[in-house]
Amino acid sequence: MQISHKFRLYPNKQQEENLFETLNLCRQTYNNLLAEFDSWDNINKYELQSVIPNLKICNPILKKVYSKTLQYENYRLFSNLKALSKKKKKGYKVGRLRFKGKGWFKTFTYNQSGFKLINTGKRFQVLHLSKIGNIPIRCHRSIKGKIKQVTVKHMQSGKWFASVIEERREEIKQQPINKIVGIDLGLTNTVYDSDGNKITNPGYLKKKAEKLAHLQRRMSKKKKRSNNRNRWRIRLARQYEKLVNSREDFLHKLSRYYIDNYDAIAMEDIPIPNMVHNHKLSKSILDSCWGKLRQYISYKAEWAGKLYMPVDYKGTTQRCSQCGKLVPKELQEREHKCPNCGFIAPRDYNSALEIKRLCLQKIRQELPESTLVEMEALSFQGQIPSLKQEAPCVSWGSSLLI
């Protein structure tokens, strides 16, 4: 099992110059390898990698970069080619790989060797990078396994981070399925689950939109490539960074709640790229980060031995969760009223119940050997009690979100 940790680096002025120089030399190597690739009719990854020693002879400054870091640029090039090929097979119109200009490269990687994490027993540890030096690093989590790779990234805000990939040899024990939840994703409420809990969308982008627009206008009036413009660019980047951090903090807490309290979590496999073609809703959909929430729940469920179950999204909002009859509704209709069985509930709650029902169906088909507590059909008589809460009713830890 491989786990990635993101730690902040605190390089001094000289180390930062070395980091920038390494980024630039990696960019040059990538461009040289791409030029060599274009000049051949057919060349594989290993043949192209053998060009790197010749590049060092022609350009001795490349010797300032650790050898495996330069070799990783060859891997990056073929990964990009593979991604283009996949997009082409899906019917997208793709061009050729482009040469990277100054400032385009943000990361470089030490793979397998060339690094060492030194535990000092203090607030800051030390990350040794070959040909760069010892850089203070803030490790807020202990690393128990073997470090396989370190990727150094320069953010637009000027901060440096190291993504440390750790390999652990742990056997994950599959937990028995005792409690199941269906989750409906929305815009007004980020989630509405089958237990009646709803979490209001924080709308982080909407809160910061005015400030971001102000900073964007101020930056646009500065002279290009001037120090003044660069200062405003950094201020703008820091605001975007705060926005991203707020979102991720919210999504991590929300996903952790469901992993801790349920054994099987069902969500719709909504094709988000298709939905954002609706320009009226695209900004709100992307701000809600449905894809990232599904990703967080998926990998956390895998690590905890829980079950993440994607279900078919088609018809979940239109079918009645009690009798299965289709009840067509427009997007603005927020209440489900079934003329067949008389079931009345909020639209999103009915959808969450339907997702849970589909999950139970899928578990019976795929995991017949599992013992389920909730195997009985979901049934309600008449109208369910009204859900009076206007704010989230999910508790995280010791605090209640209201």
C-alpha positions as CSV (number, residue, x, y, z in Angstrom):
1,M,0.0,0.0,0.0
2,Q,1.4,3.4,-1.0
3,I,0.4,6.6,0.9
4,S,1.3,10.1,-0.2
5,H,2.1,12.8,2.4
6,K,2.3,16.5,1.6
7,F,4.8,18.4,3.8
8,R,6.0,22.1,3.6
9,L,9.6,22.9,3.0
10,Y,11.4,25.9,4.4
11,P,14.5,26.5,2.2
12,N,16.9,29.4,2.8
13,K,17.9,31.8,0.1
14,Q,20.7,29.7,-1.3
15,Q,18.7,26.5,-1.2
16,E,15.8,28.2,-3.0
17,E,18.2,29.3,-5.8
18,N,19.3,25.7,-6.1
19,L,15.7,24.5,-6.3
20,F,14.9,27.0,-9.0
21,E,18.0,26.0,-11.0
22,T,17.0,22.3,-10.7
23,L,13.5,23.1,-12.0
24,N,14.9,25.0,-15.0
25,L,17.5,22.3,-15.8
26,C,14.7,19.6,-15.6
27,R,12.7,21.8,-18.0
28,Q,15.6,22.0,-20.5
29,T,16.1,18.2,-20.3
30,Y,12.4,17.6,-21.0
31,N,12.6,19.9,-24.0
32,N,15.7,18.2,-25.3
33,L,14.2,14.8,-25.0
34,L,11.1,15.9,-26.7
35,A,13.1,17.3,-29.6
36,E,15.0,14.1,-29.9
37,F,11.8,12.1,-29.8
38,D,10.3,14.2,-32.6
39,S,13.5,13.7,-34.8
40,W,13.0,9.9,-34.7
41,D,10.3,7.9,-36.6
42,N,10.2,5.3,-33.8
43,I,12.1,5.3,-30.5
44,N,11.2,3.7,-27.2
45,K,11.5,4.9,-23.6
46,Y,14.8,3.1,-22.9
47,E,16.5,4.2,-26.1
48,L,15.5,7.8,-25.4
49,Q,16.8,7.6,-21.8
50,S,20.2,6.6,-23.1
51,V,20.4,10.1,-24.7
52,I,20.7,11.8,-21.3
53,P,24.4,11.0,-20.7
54,N,25.2,12.6,-24.1
55,L,23.2,15.7,-23.0
56,K,25.4,16.0,-20.0
57,I,28.5,15.9,-22.1
58,C,27.1,18.7,-24.4
59,N,25.8,20.7,-21.5
60,P,27.9,20.1,-18.3
61,I,25.7,22.2,-16.1
62,L,23.2,19.3,-16.1
63,K,25.6,17.5,-13.8
64,K,24.3,19.8,-11.0
65,V,21.1,17.7,-11.1
66,Y,20.8,14.3,-9.6
67,S,20.9,11.6,-12.3
68,K,17.6,9.9,-11.4
69,T,15.8,13.2,-11.4
70,L,16.8,13.8,-15.0
71,Q,15.8,10.2,-15.9
72,Y,12.4,10.9,-14.4
73,E,11.8,13.6,-17.1
74,N,12.0,10.9,-19.7
75,Y,9.3,9.0,-17.7
76,R,7.2,12.2,-17.6
77,L,7.5,12.7,-21.3
78,F,6.2,9.2,-22.1
79,S,3.5,9.6,-19.5
80,N,2.3,12.7,-21.3
81,L,2.4,10.9,-24.7
82,K,0.4,8.0,-23.2
83,A,-2.2,10.5,-21.9
84,L,-2.6,12.1,-25.3
85,S,-3.0,8.7,-26.9
86,K,-5.8,7.8,-24.4
87,K,-7.6,11.1,-25.2
88,K,-7.3,10.4,-28.9
89,K,-8.9,7.0,-28.5
90,K,-11.8,8.5,-26.7
91,G,-12.5,10.7,-29.7
92,Y,-10.9,14.0,-28.6
93,K,-9.0,16.1,-31.0
94,V,-5.4,16.3,-29.8
95,G,-2.2,17.9,-31.1
96,R,1.4,17.3,-30.4
97,L,3.3,17.8,-27.2
98,R,4.7,21.3,-26.8
99,F,8.0,22.5,-25.6
100,K,7.8,24.0,-22.1
101,G,8.7,27.7,-21.7
102,K,10.2,29.4,-18.7
103,G,8.1,29.1,-15.6
104,W,6.0,26.2,-16.8
105,F,7.7,23.5,-14.7
106,K,6.6,23.4,-11.1
107,T,7.8,20.0,-9.9
108,F,10.8,17.7,-10.0
109,T,11.1,14.2,-8.6
110,Y,13.6,12.0,-6.7
111,N,12.6,8.4,-7.4
112,Q,14.0,5.5,-5.3
113,S,17.2,7.3,-4.2
114,G,18.9,10.6,-3.8
115,F,16.9,11.7,-0.7
116,K,16.9,11.1,3.0
117,L,14.5,12.2,5.8
118,I,16.3,12.9,9.0
119,N,14.3,13.0,12.2
120,T,15.7,15.6,14.5
121,G,13.2,15.1,17.3
122,K,12.2,18.8,17.1
123,R,9.5,20.7,15.4
124,F,11.3,20.7,12.0
125,Q,12.9,17.6,10.5
126,V,15.5,17.7,7.7
127,L,15.0,16.5,4.1
128,H,18.3,15.8,2.4
129,L,18.2,16.1,-1.4
130,S,21.2,15.1,-3.4
131,K,23.1,18.1,-5.0
132,I,20.7,20.6,-3.2
133,G,21.4,20.1,0.5
134,N,19.5,19.7,3.8
135,I,16.2,21.6,3.8
136,P,14.0,22.1,6.9
137,I,10.7,20.3,6.5
138,R,7.6,20.3,8.7
139,C,6.4,16.6,9.0
140,H,3.0,16.8,10.8
141,R,2.6,13.0,10.4
142,S,5.0,10.2,11.2
143,I,6.2,8.0,8.4
144,K,6.2,4.3,9.4
145,G,7.0,2.7,6.1
146,K,9.7,3.0,3.5
147,I,10.0,6.2,1.4
148,K,9.9,5.4,-2.3
149,Q,9.7,8.8,-3.9
150,V,9.9,12.6,-3.1
151,T,8.4,15.2,-5.4
152,V,9.3,18.8,-4.8
153,K,6.7,21.4,-5.9
154,H,6.8,25.2,-6.1
155,M,3.5,26.8,-5.6
156,Q,2.3,30.1,-7.2
157,S,2.2,31.7,-3.8
158,G,6.0,31.1,-3.4
159,K,5.8,28.2,-1.0
160,W,7.6,24.9,-1.5
161,F,6.1,21.5,-0.7
162,A,7.4,18.0,-0.8
163,S,5.1,15.1,-1.6
164,V,6.5,12.0,0.1
165,I,5.3,8.6,-1.1
166,E,5.5,6.0,1.6
167,E,5.2,2.2,1.1
168,R,3.6,0.2,3.9
169,R,3.2,-3.5,4.1
170,E,0.0,-3.8,6.0
171,E,-2.8,-6.2,5.5
172,I,-6.2,-4.4,5.3
173,K,-8.9,-6.3,7.1
174,Q,-12.3,-6.1,5.4
175,Q,-14.9,-4.9,7.9
176,P,-18.3,-6.6,8.1
177,I,-21.1,-4.5,6.5
178,N,-23.5,-3.5,9.3
179,K,-24.4,0.0,8.4
180,I,-25.1,1.4,4.9
181,V,-25.7,5.0,3.7
182,G,-26.7,6.5,0.4
183,I,-25.4,10.0,-0.4
184,D,-27.0,12.4,-2.9
185,L,-24.7,15.2,-4.1
186,G,-26.2,18.6,-4.6
187,L,-25.6,22.4,-5.0
188,T,-27.7,23.8,-2.1
189,N,-26.7,21.0,0.2
190,T,-23.3,19.4,-0.7
191,V,-24.6,16.1,0.6
192,Y,-28.0,14.7,1.7
193,D,-27.8,11.2,3.0
194,S,-30.3,8.4,3.5
195,D,-30.3,9.0,7.3
196,G,-31.8,12.5,6.8
197,N,-28.5,14.4,7.5
198,K,-27.7,17.3,5.2
199,I,-24.7,19.5,4.9
200,T,-25.2,23.0,3.5
201,N,-22.8,23.9,0.7
202,P,-20.2,26.3,2.3
203,G,-19.8,28.2,-1.0
204,Y,-16.2,29.2,-0.5
205,L,-15.8,30.6,-4.0
206,K,-18.9,32.8,-3.6
207,K,-17.5,34.2,-0.3
208,K,-14.1,35.1,-1.8
209,A,-15.3,36.1,-5.3
210,E,-15.4,39.8,-4.6
211,K,-11.9,39.8,-3.1
212,L,-10.5,37.7,-5.9
213,A,-12.0,40.0,-8.5
214,H,-10.5,43.0,-6.7
215,L,-7.0,41.5,-6.7
216,Q,-7.3,40.4,-10.3
217,R,-8.2,43.9,-11.4
218,R,-5.4,45.5,-9.4
219,M,-2.9,43.0,-10.9
220,S,-4.1,43.5,-14.5
221,K,-3.2,47.2,-14.3
222,K,0.4,46.6,-13.4
223,K,3.1,46.6,-16.0
224,K,3.9,43.1,-17.3
225,R,7.1,41.5,-16.0
226,S,7.5,44.2,-13.4
227,N,8.2,43.5,-9.7
228,N,5.0,45.3,-8.7
229,R,2.9,43.0,-10.9
230,N,4.7,40.0,-9.4
231,R,3.9,41.2,-5.9
232,W,0.2,41.4,-6.7
233,R,0.3,38.0,-8.5
234,I,1.6,36.4,-5.3
235,R,-1.2,38.1,-3.3
236,L,-3.8,36.8,-5.7
237,A,-2.2,33.3,-5.6
238,R,-2.3,33.2,-1.8
239,Q,-6.0,34.0,-1.8
240,Y,-6.6,31.1,-4.2
241,E,-4.5,28.9,-2.0
242,K,-6.6,29.8,1.0
243,L,-9.7,29.0,-1.0
244,V,-8.4,25.5,-2.0
245,N,-7.2,24.8,1.6
246,S,-10.7,25.7,3.0
247,R,-12.4,23.4,0.5
248,E,-10.0,20.5,1.2
249,D,-10.4,20.9,4.9
250,F,-14.2,20.7,4.6
251,L,-14.1,17.7,2.3
252,H,-11.6,15.8,4.4
253,K,-13.7,16.3,7.6
254,L,-16.9,15.3,5.7
255,S,-15.4,12.2,4.2
256,R,-13.9,11.2,7.5
257,Y,-17.3,11.4,9.2
258,Y,-18.8,8.9,6.7
259,I,-15.9,6.5,6.9
260,D,-16.0,6.5,10.7
261,N,-19.7,6.0,11.0
262,Y,-20.7,3.6,8.1
263,D,-19.4,0.3,6.6
264,A,-20.7,0.8,3.1
265,I,-21.1,4.2,1.4
266,A,-23.0,4.5,-1.9
267,M,-22.7,7.5,-4.2
268,E,-23.8,8.2,-7.8
269,D,-21.2,7.8,-10.6
270,I,-22.1,11.2,-12.0
271,P,-20.1,12.2,-15.1
272,I,-19.0,15.6,-13.9
273,P,-17.2,16.7,-17.1
274,N,-20.5,16.4,-19.0
275,M,-22.4,18.3,-16.4
276,V,-20.1,21.4,-16.4
277,H,-21.1,22.0,-20.1
278,N,-24.2,23.7,-18.5
279,H,-22.7,27.2,-18.2
280,K,-25.4,28.4,-15.7
281,L,-24.4,25.7,-13.2
282,S,-20.7,24.9,-14.1
283,K,-19.2,27.3,-11.5
284,S,-21.4,26.0,-8.7
285,I,-20.7,22.4,-9.6
286,L,-17.0,22.9,-9.7
287,D,-17.0,24.8,-6.4
288,S,-18.9,21.9,-4.8
289,C,-16.0,19.5,-5.7
290,W,-18.1,16.4,-6.0
291,G,-15.3,14.5,-7.8
292,K,-12.8,15.2,-5.0
293,L,-15.3,14.2,-2.3
294,R,-15.9,10.8,-4.1
295,Q,-12.1,10.4,-4.4
296,Y,-11.6,11.1,-0.7
297,I,-14.3,8.7,0.4
298,S,-13.1,6.0,-2.1
299,Y,-9.5,5.9,-0.9
300,K,-10.3,6.3,2.8
301,A,-12.8,3.5,2.6
302,E,-10.1,1.3,1.0
303,W,-7.6,2.0,3.8
304,A,-10.2,1.4,6.5
305,G,-11.5,-1.9,5.0
306,K,-14.9,-0.3,4.3
307,L,-16.9,-0.5,1.1
308,Y,-17.3,2.4,-1.4
309,M,-20.1,1.6,-3.9
310,P,-20.7,3.7,-7.0
311,V,-24.2,3.3,-8.4
312,D,-25.8,4.2,-11.7
313,Y,-27.0,7.8,-11.5
314,K,-29.7,7.5,-14.2
315,G,-33.2,7.9,-12.7
316,T,-32.2,8.2,-9.1
317,T,-33.9,11.6,-8.8
318,Q,-37.0,10.6,-10.8
319,R,-37.8,7.2,-9.3
320,C,-39.7,6.8,-6.0
321,S,-37.5,5.0,-3.5
322,Q,-40.6,3.2,-2.0
323,C,-42.5,1.8,-5.0
324,G,-40.0,2.3,-7.8
325,K,-42.4,4.2,-10.1
326,L,-41.1,7.1,-12.2
327,V,-42.2,10.5,-10.9
328,P,-40.9,13.1,-13.4
329,K,-39.7,16.3,-11.8
330,E,-38.1,19.5,-13.2
331,L,-34.9,20.8,-11.7
332,Q,-36.6,23.5,-9.7
333,E,-39.1,21.1,-8.1
334,R,-37.5,20.3,-4.7
335,E,-40.1,18.0,-3.3
336,H,-40.9,14.4,-4.2
337,K,-44.6,13.5,-4.3
338,C,-45.4,10.0,-5.5
339,P,-49.0,9.7,-6.8
340,N,-48.7,5.9,-6.7
341,C,-47.8,5.2,-3.1
342,G,-48.3,8.7,-1.5
343,F,-44.7,9.0,-0.4
344,I,-43.7,12.6,0.2
345,A,-40.2,13.7,1.0
346,P,-37.6,16.3,0.0
347,R,-36.3,15.5,-3.5
348,D,-32.7,15.0,-2.4
349,Y,-33.7,12.7,0.5
350,N,-35.7,10.5,-1.8
351,S,-32.7,10.3,-4.1
352,A,-30.4,9.3,-1.2
353,L,-32.9,6.5,-0.3
354,E,-32.9,5.3,-3.9
355,I,-29.1,5.3,-4.0
356,K,-29.1,3.2,-0.8
357,R,-31.6,0.8,-2.3
358,L,-29.5,0.3,-5.4
359,C,-26.4,-0.2,-3.2
360,L,-28.2,-3.0,-1.3
361,Q,-29.2,-4.6,-4.6
362,K,-25.6,-4.4,-5.9
363,I,-24.2,-5.9,-2.7
364,R,-26.6,-8.8,-2.9
365,Q,-25.4,-9.5,-6.4
366,E,-21.6,-8.9,-5.9
367,L,-21.1,-10.0,-2.3
368,P,-23.6,-12.9,-1.6
369,E,-21.4,-14.2,1.2
370,S,-21.5,-11.0,3.2
371,T,-23.8,-10.8,6.2
372,L,-25.8,-7.7,6.1
373,V,-27.9,-6.2,9.0
374,E,-29.8,-4.0,6.6
375,M,-30.9,-6.6,4.0
376,E,-34.6,-5.8,4.5
377,A,-36.3,-3.6,2.0
378,L,-36.6,0.1,2.8
379,S,-40.3,0.8,3.6
380,F,-42.2,3.8,4.8
381,Q,-45.9,4.2,5.4
382,G,-47.3,7.5,4.3
383,Q,-45.4,10.7,4.8
384,I,-42.2,10.7,6.7
385,P,-41.7,13.2,9.6
386,S,-40.7,16.6,8.3
387,L,-37.0,17.5,8.4
388,K,-37.0,20.8,10.2
389,Q,-33.3,21.4,10.4
390,E,-32.1,24.1,8.1
391,A,-28.4,23.5,8.9
392,P,-26.2,20.5,9.0
393,C,-27.0,17.9,11.7
394,V,-23.9,15.8,11.3
395,S,-21.5,15.8,14.3
396,W,-17.7,15.6,13.6
397,G,-15.8,14.7,16.7
398,S,-17.1,16.5,19.7
399,S,-18.6,19.4,18.0
400,L,-22.0,19.7,16.2
401,L,-22.1,21.6,12.9
402,I,-25.0,24.0,13.0
